[in-house]
Amino acid sequence: MFWYTFARWDLPEELDVASAGLVKVLGDRLRWEPKAACTALAEFYGRTPA
């Protein structure tokens, strides 16, 4: 399995919901939190997300 996008730093928060990024970029653009896809990918590879 290959995932090509970690985060979409260029999108406003309301559009990031629909992006292919594995994490949600938070309002200050310096922090992020895992999306459901991040958790699913981590479980697939047997790890927990940061």
DOKOLTOR-459229 format. One record per atom (N, C-alpha, C): residue in three letters; atom name; x, y, z. Coordinates in steps of 0.1 Angstrom, whole numbers. Atoms other than C-alpha are relative to their C-alpha. Example, Ala and Ser with C-alpha at 12.3 -4.5 7.8 and 13.67 -1.06 7.14 Angstrom:
R residuo atomo    xx    yy    zz
R     Ala     N     9   -12     0
R     Ala    CA   123   -45    78
R     Ala     C     9    12     0
R     Ser     N    -9   -11     0
R     Ser    CA   137   -11    71
R     Ser     C    -8    11     8
***
This chain:
R residuo atomo    xx    yy    zz
R     Met     N     8   -12     0
R     Met    CA     0     0     0
R     Met     C     9    12     0
R     Phe     N    -8   -13     1
R     Phe    CA    13    35    -9
R     Phe     C   -10    11     2
R     Trp     N     7   -12    -2
R     Trp    CA     0    68     3
R     Trp     C     9    12    -3
R     Tyr     N    -8   -10     6
R     Tyr    CA    12    99   -14
R     Tyr     C    -1    14     7
R     Thr     N     2   -13    -6
R     Thr    CA    -1   128     8
R     Thr     C    -1    -1    15
R     Phe     N     1     0   -15
R     Phe    CA     7   133    45
R     Phe     C    -9    11     4
R     Ala     N     8   -12    -4
R     Ala    CA    -9   168    48
R     Ala     C    -2    10   -11
R     Arg     N     2   -11     9
R     Arg    CA   -24   196    27
R     Arg     C     1    13     7
R     Trp     N    -3   -12    -7
R     Trp    CA    -8   226    43
R     Trp     C    -6    12    -7
R     Asp     N     4   -11     8
R     Asp    CA   -21   248    15
R     Asp     C   -15     3     0
R     Leu     N    15    -1     0
R     Leu    CA   -59   242    21
R     Leu     C    -5     7    13
R     Pro     N     7    -5   -12
R     Pro    CA   -81   261    45
R     Pro     C    -6   -12     8
R     Glu     N     4    12    -9
R     Glu    CA   -93   239    74
R     Glu     C   -13    -6    -5
R     Glu     N    13     5     4
R     Glu    CA  -128   235    60
R     Glu     C     1    -9   -13
R     Leu     N    -2     8    12
R     Leu    CA  -115   221    27
R     Leu     C    10   -12     2
R     Asp     N   -10    11    -3
R     Asp    CA   -88   198    43
R     Asp     C    -8   -13     3
R     Val     N     8    12    -3
R     Val    CA  -117   175    53
R     Val     C    -1    -9   -12
R     Ala     N     2     8    12
R     Ala    CA  -120   163    17
R     Ala     C    13    -3    -7
R     Ser     N   -12     2     7
R     Ser    CA   -83   162     9
R     Ser     C     5   -15     3
R     Ala     N    -5    13    -1
R     Ala    CA   -63   130     5
R     Ala     C    11    -1    11
R     Gly     N   -10     0   -10
R     Gly    CA   -40   139    34
R     Gly     C    -3    -9    11
R     Leu     N     2     9   -11
R     Leu    CA   -35   115    63
R     Leu     C    -3     7    13
R     Val     N     2    -7   -12
R     Val    CA   -36   142    89
R     Val     C    -8    13    -3
R     Lys     N     7   -13     0
R     Lys    CA   -58   173    96
R     Lys     C    10    11     5
R     Val     N    -9   -11    -4
R     Val    CA   -37   205    97
R     Val     C    -9    10     8
R     Leu     N     8    -8    -9
R     Leu    CA   -49   226   126
R     Leu     C     2    15    -3
R     Gly     N     1   -14     3
R     Gly    CA   -56   264   125
R     Gly     C    13     8     0
R     Asp     N   -13    -7     0
R     Asp    CA   -21   276   133
R     Asp     C     9    -4   -10
R     Arg     N    -8     6    10
R     Arg    CA    -7   255   105
R     Arg     C    13    -6     4
R     Leu     N   -12     6    -6
R     Leu    CA    20   243   128
R     Leu     C    -2   -14     6
R     Arg     N     3    12    -6
R     Arg    CA     2   214   143
R     Arg     C   -10    -8    -8
R     Trp     N     9     9     7
R     Trp    CA   -17   184   130
R     Trp     C    -5   -11     9
R     Glu     N     5    12    -7
R     Glu    CA   -38   155   142
R     Glu     C    -4   -11   -10
R     Pro     N     3    11     9
R     Pro    CA   -44   121   126
R     Pro     C   -15    -1    -4
R     Lys     N    14     3     5
R     Lys    CA   -75   115   104
R     Lys     C    -2   -15     1
R     Ala     N     4    14    -1
R     Ala    CA   -93    82   103
R     Ala     C     9    -8   -10
R     Ala     N    -9     7    10
R     Ala    CA   -72    72    72
R     Ala     C    14    -2     6
R     Cys     N   -13     2    -6
R     Cys    CA   -40    77    92
R     Cys     C    -1   -12    10
R     Thr     N     2    11    -9
R     Thr    CA   -53    53   119
R     Thr     C    -1   -13    -8
R     Ala     N     2    12     8
R     Ala    CA   -64    28    92
R     Ala     C    13    -5    -6
R     Leu     N   -13     3     6
R     Leu    CA   -30    29    75
R     Leu     C    10    -6    11
R     Ala     N    -9     5   -11
R     Ala    CA   -12    25   109
R     Ala     C    -4   -14     4
R     Glu     N     4    13    -4
R     Glu    CA   -33    -5   118
R     Glu     C     3   -10   -11
R     Phe     N    -4     9    10
R     Phe    CA   -26   -20    84
R     Phe     C    14    -5     1
R     Tyr     N   -14     3    -2
R     Tyr    CA    11   -18    91
R     Tyr     C     3    -4    14
R     Gly     N    -3     5   -13
R     Gly    CA     7   -28   127
R     Gly     C     6    10    10
R     Arg     N    -5   -10    -9
R     Arg    CA    15     5   144
R     Arg     C   -11    10     3
R     Thr     N    10   -11    -4
R     Thr    CA    -4    33   162
R     Thr     C     5    13    -5
R     Pro     N    -5   -13     5
R     Pro    CA    -3    68   148
R     Pro     C     5     9    11
R     Ala     N    -6    -9   -10
R     Ala    CA    17    95   166
R     Ala     C   -10     9     6
***
